[in-house]
Amino acid sequence: MPNHPPVTSIRWATAHRIISSRFPPTSLFEDIADPADWDAIALGESRTNPRNMAEIGKLALVPPERRVAGPGASYAMAPFVHVSPLHRGRFNDGTFGVYYAAERFETALAEKMFHSARLFAASQEEPGWFSQYRVLIGSITNEFHEIRGQGAFFDCLAPDDYSASQQLARSLRADQSNGVVYPSVRDREGECVGAFWPDVIDIPVQASHLSFHFDGSRVDLFRDETENAIYRVAEA
């Protein structure tokens, strides 16, 4: 596999990301404060309330110059500071975070439904509704390494094997790459971005709330809580 794919510029006026609603915003990121001071502030807060450190996450994974602050910053910072070997993805191996987003809502939905169904099945959830999702929208205009149409990196798009893509991500991130742009594996018409740092995206805002219905094997329905409308999901 070549070391690095080529770099391309993308300009997405609206990028979509769907996340769990169970984690509230972290006030440290939302307050107007110098990100370089966050480590000291977090340490001070942890001495009076150790729970604060768990909410703030692993700040050391994001250098101060790459952090973002202000209203909505929690949405941009969270995937980079809340990491775990138990939560790996196509371009993150559990030692660092990635902000995943799709240009189309349908693509973000297909990706989230696929991974949610896997989680529900693995945890032996009973069929039912799960109301835990927020839709985030924000623009992305930056340069990313190009996986689309690059045959040499086809292994990075394997449906269920993330070893090649994680290896590439580690190499690119070590060289301070902004991230990768790649075709969605769950939506044939979709494209996705995996950003390696919070400062390469615009801070997103919350749009609608969603809930998924799990039928025991797949997500077969989703409900837009904002519109109170239910939609059936076609089988792949």
Sequence and secondary structure as in RCSB ss.txt:
>XXXX:A:sequence
MPNHPPVTSIRWATAHRIISSRFPPTSLFEDIADPADWDAIALGESRTNPRNMAEIGKLALVPPERRVAGPGASY
AMAPFVHVSPLHRGRFNDGTFGVYYAAERFETALAEKMFHSARLFAASQEEPGWFSQYRVLIGSITNEFHEIRGQ
GAFFDCLAPDDYSASQQLARSLRADQSNGVVYPSVRDREGECVGAFWPDVIDIPVQASHLSFHFDGSRVDLFRDE
TENAIYRVAEA
>XXXX:A:secstr
  S   EEEEEEEEEEEEEESSS   HHHHS   GGGHHHHHHHHHHH THHHHHH  GGGS GGG   STTHHH
HHHHHHS  TTS  SS  SSS  EEEESSHHHHHHHHHHHHHHHHHHTT  SEEEEEEEEEEEEEEEEEEE TT 
GGGGGGG SS  HHHHHHHHHHHHTT  EEEEE SS TT EEEEESSGGGS   EEEEEEEEEE SSSEEEEEET
TTTEEEE    
